[in-house]
Amino acid sequence: MNFLIIIFLVILGIVLLLIEVTILPGITVAGVGSFLVLVYSVYLAFTSYGSLVGFLTLAFVLIVSPLLVYYFFKGKAGKSMVLNTVITGVANEINPEKVKVGDIGVTIGRLAPMGKIKVNDEVVEVRSTGAFVNPGEKVKIISIEKSLVTVEPLNL
């Protein structure tokens, strides 16, 4: 009778472990319950059947449980839970042919100190040198580093 209880506890522990990993990630009742049920099943095997069965149960729990989780995620059901999207876009991509250092643009909104300007029929997100710039004022591009454009206000 104890043999069936041990098998039931091991299966229950593995099911709770799969629930913990897939449905309720983090340390939840399913994870703690899985740990406790698996530990109790190993304890019951040691006390009921001795060292040989206890160590076999322990080895089964320590080897099969991680393998089941691994193969679950490698199978069809697990692949639908894993995000495989690759992001290929970039933020604030600057066209170097249209936007150059020294170009003059007009602020669309307030630069405080970030905002947008229109330069050479392109709308570009920029950073001012620290000063707040009101909408509709002319600014000059003083540097371009990757996607960061720095401008300063023109005092005309």
Order of alpha helices (4+ residues) and beta strands (2+ residues): alpha-alpha-alpha-alpha-beta-beta-beta-beta-beta
